[in-house]
Amino acid sequence: MAGSEDQKFSLQEVLDTFKLCLSENKEVYLEQYVAGWRGLVKFLNSLGSVFGFISKDAVSKIQILVNYMNGENASHYATVQSMVKYELDNNLVDVNKKGSHPESGCRTLLRLHRALRWLELFLDRLRTSTEDSKTSALCAEAYNESLAQHHPWMIRKAAGMAFLVLPGRQTFFEVMNVGPPEQVVAKLGEALPLISEVYQITEDLYAQHNMLDLP
Ligand SMILES: CCCCCCCC/C=C\CCCCCCCC(=O)N[C@@H](COP(=O)(O)O)[C@H](O)/C=C/CCCCCCCCCCCCC
């Protein structure tokens, strides 16, 4: 798995995985969810080693979920809904404070879920940005509105420094491998509703089970 993060990023590929994320009855397939994140990590890796600490954290969370998906209880880790039910029914989630299940699927996925909100906000800003927009500012705004609220000061500082070396909008669009800027904008417009729907379904599920603040 780790090696696949080094390959070339394609926005279309990420879009395809998020398209495949939802079942007919709107359950979120874990395999596709994780595949979407793997694709995004490829992009992050292509931005350079400054982003290594972020990539490392994302990869370790992906790996925790992959281990459950391939483990002895794999059948319970087909969708986010089945994972939540299984872990809650079997008291496998540290609901109030870290205890015997510090790496439950539920708390691990929650971290990626919060990052998905950042992604949604960031992509929307990119989509509506102009040629002279600064990606670092767009990224920082999206981060401050979402993930930052869950991160301690040190992480916020480190993330803020990393954002400063983000490439400009033009380079960013090129790395997406979609085509000219108009096509990137169109593709982002296609991707956003899918990402939003996956985010909202997960958010509602976690809210319903009072799990939005898992330690
Ligand atoms: C379509 C292409 C354009 C966008 C491509 C974006 C690619 C982004 C790829 C990955 C995003 C990283 C996801 C980070 C997950 C962070 C999860 C988290 O919150 N972890 C913290 C809490 O975990 P526990 O300690 O409770 O286990 C952990 O402390 C975090 C450590 C690392 C710092 C995370 C900073 C996140 C910044 C997100 C912005 C990424 C900037 C990418 C720039 C394109």
The ligand as a MOL file (V3000), in Angstrom:
LIG
                    3D

  0  0  0     0  0            999 V3000
M  V30 BEGIN CTAB
M  V30 COUNTS 44 43 0 0 0
M  V30 BEGIN ATOM
M  V30 1 C -7.7760 17.7790 -5.5130 0
M  V30 2 C -6.4210 18.1670 -5.2190 0
M  V30 3 C -6.2220 19.3020 -4.3350 0
M  V30 4 C -6.1810 19.0240 -2.9320 0
M  V30 5 C -5.2670 17.9200 -2.5560 0
M  V30 6 C -5.1190 17.8610 -1.1120 0
M  V30 7 C -4.3090 16.7390 -0.7060 0
M  V30 8 C -4.3990 16.5810 0.7470 0
M  V30 9 C -4.0170 15.2430 1.1590 0
M  V30 10 C -4.0600 14.8740 2.3870 0
M  V30 11 C -4.5970 15.7850 3.4320 0
M  V30 12 C -4.0780 15.4890 4.7330 0
M  V30 13 C -5.0660 14.9520 5.6660 0
M  V30 14 C -4.5760 15.1640 7.0430 0
M  V30 15 C -5.3050 14.3480 8.0240 0
M  V30 16 C -5.1300 14.9560 9.3660 0
M  V30 17 C -5.8290 14.1740 10.4100 0
M  V30 18 C -5.6100 14.8640 11.7390 0
M  V30 19 O -6.2940 15.8190 12.0290 0
M  V30 20 N -4.6310 14.3850 12.5120 0
M  V30 21 C -4.2610 15.0400 13.7560 0
M  V30 22 C -5.0130 14.4100 14.9120 0
M  V30 23 O -4.7320 13.0340 14.9740 0
M  V30 24 P -4.6040 12.3010 16.3880 0
M  V30 25 O -3.3940 12.8880 17.0520 0
M  V30 26 O -5.8540 12.6420 17.1300 0
M  V30 27 O -4.4580 10.8630 16.0640 0
M  V30 28 C -2.7800 14.9470 13.9120 0
M  V30 29 O -2.3880 15.5020 15.1260 0
M  V30 30 C -2.2010 15.7020 12.7600 0
M  V30 31 C -0.9920 15.7230 12.4140 0
M  V30 32 C -0.5080 16.3230 11.1120 0
M  V30 33 C -0.9440 17.6890 10.7640 0
M  V30 34 C -2.2240 17.7820 10.0210 0
M  V30 35 C -2.4040 19.1300 9.3830 0
M  V30 36 C -3.5110 19.0340 8.4040 0
M  V30 37 C -3.4920 20.1120 7.4090 0
M  V30 38 C -4.4400 19.7580 6.2900 0
M  V30 39 C -4.1090 20.4740 5.0790 0
M  V30 40 C -3.1610 19.7460 4.1770 0
M  V30 41 C -2.5170 20.7000 3.2260 0
M  V30 42 C -2.3450 20.1560 1.8950 0
M  V30 43 C -2.1120 21.1740 0.8970 0
M  V30 44 C -2.6300 20.8740 -0.4310 0
M  V30 END ATOM
M  V30 BEGIN BOND
M  V30 1 1 1 2
M  V30 2 1 2 3
M  V30 3 1 3 4
M  V30 4 1 4 5
M  V30 5 1 5 6
M  V30 6 1 6 7
M  V30 7 1 7 8
M  V30 8 1 8 9
M  V30 9 2 9 10
M  V30 10 1 10 11
M  V30 11 1 11 12
M  V30 12 1 12 13
M  V30 13 1 13 14
M  V30 14 1 14 15
M  V30 15 1 15 16
M  V30 16 1 16 17
M  V30 17 1 17 18
M  V30 18 2 18 19
M  V30 19 1 18 20
M  V30 20 1 20 21
M  V30 21 1 21 22
M  V30 22 1 21 28
M  V30 23 1 22 23
M  V30 24 1 23 24
M  V30 25 2 24 25
M  V30 26 1 24 26
M  V30 27 1 24 27
M  V30 28 1 28 29
M  V30 29 1 28 30
M  V30 30 2 30 31
M  V30 31 1 31 32
M  V30 32 1 32 33
M  V30 33 1 33 34
M  V30 34 1 34 35
M  V30 35 1 35 36
M  V30 36 1 36 37
M  V30 37 1 37 38
M  V30 38 1 38 39
M  V30 39 1 39 40
M  V30 40 1 40 41
M  V30 41 1 41 42
M  V30 42 1 42 43
M  V30 43 1 43 44
M  V30 END BOND
M  V30 END CTAB
M  END
